[in-house]
């Protein structure tokens, strides 16, 4: 039994923010019915290379992007532009607890698939809309996507190297606004399900990428609102803690440049770092004793530390700092990440016997629940693979309806 066993989700979303939310719900045991366009399906099915390769090493039609955001779901096809397709989704909503969609504001109302229409057939439905800018406000009709929102929401203004060091605005390496919105949407849906369970009353959830991006400015957003000072980019350095950044070490054994992360979080850790570095006097220097002093005197302290850290190779620093309980770490590429014994021990890769490739490996859910473990089912291997199965479960006189819908090309 999984945590959300018995919860059924009608997933009208595609690409990333919505599918990331529904994948999380599916991990927790919800029956997620992923509704895709006949013929093409979710846009990300074709967002490659890389594509999953078959047994002979040839590219298939399944992009890695799609596989990474759709595990544990069932795929059906439905053409929402057709009245028969619209009627089908309203009928399926009767049997669902949650609807997730990420169409432009007002799009689904044209098809009779908006919250009010779904509420009419199922008053307890939790209806989550994911858009770039939300259902209200001057930008409500704009198309919003992660890259633009990272820029508009301030994240790129604080990400990247300092301008005086030749830097400029930089987006995060993954679609952070999409991913955070998906996770916030999951939390909101779980709260709304709890309310519906108590009262029988559903509700609409309005999730916007820009709202989420502003919320995830976290301490830097608070820094600005409290101080009135606009923070700039700090490269790999922390705005409020010193030393908390990347430092170059002595060259690697092959002569290439090498680096480590030093993440000193308090004054005791700084004193222990200074002991390991053979420079205990730095921790006693009144300019550097407390974190607030180190932040104010960053420009003096950091060059001293850069020279010290460059004096030894990474292989010498890391074990010594770890033994002294000074937070530090390597900077791994993805091959090193997935070869890491901790990542392997934690089961962060799942292997599946995919019908197109028996050796498929994908990232696992990070949620580890003791009594109700997460599911580990394949992403739907084929577009519309579960259409007949789902309709037979939920519709009366299903076989006749399936024939009719296929004749109309609604599924």
ABEGO torsion letter per residue (X at the ends): XBAABGBBBBBABBEAAAAAAAAAAAAAGBBBBBBBBBGAEBAAAABOOBBBBBAAGBBBABBAAAAAAABGBBBBBBBAABAAAAAAAAAAAAABABBBBABBBGAAAAAGABAAAAAAABAABBBBBBBAAEABEAAAABBBBAAAAAAAAGAAAABEBBAAAGBBBBBBABBAAAAAAAAAAAAAAAAAAAAAAAAGBBBBBBBBAAAAAAAAAEAAAAAAAAAGBBBBBAEABBAABOBBBBBBBBBBAAGBBBBBBBBBABAAAAAAAAAAAGBAAAAABAAAABAAAAAAAAAAAAAAAAAAAAABBAAAAAAAAAAAGBBBBBBBBAAAAAABAAAAAAGABBBBBBAABAABBBBBBABBBAABBBBBBBBBABBGAAAAAAAAAABBGAAAAAAAAAAAGAX
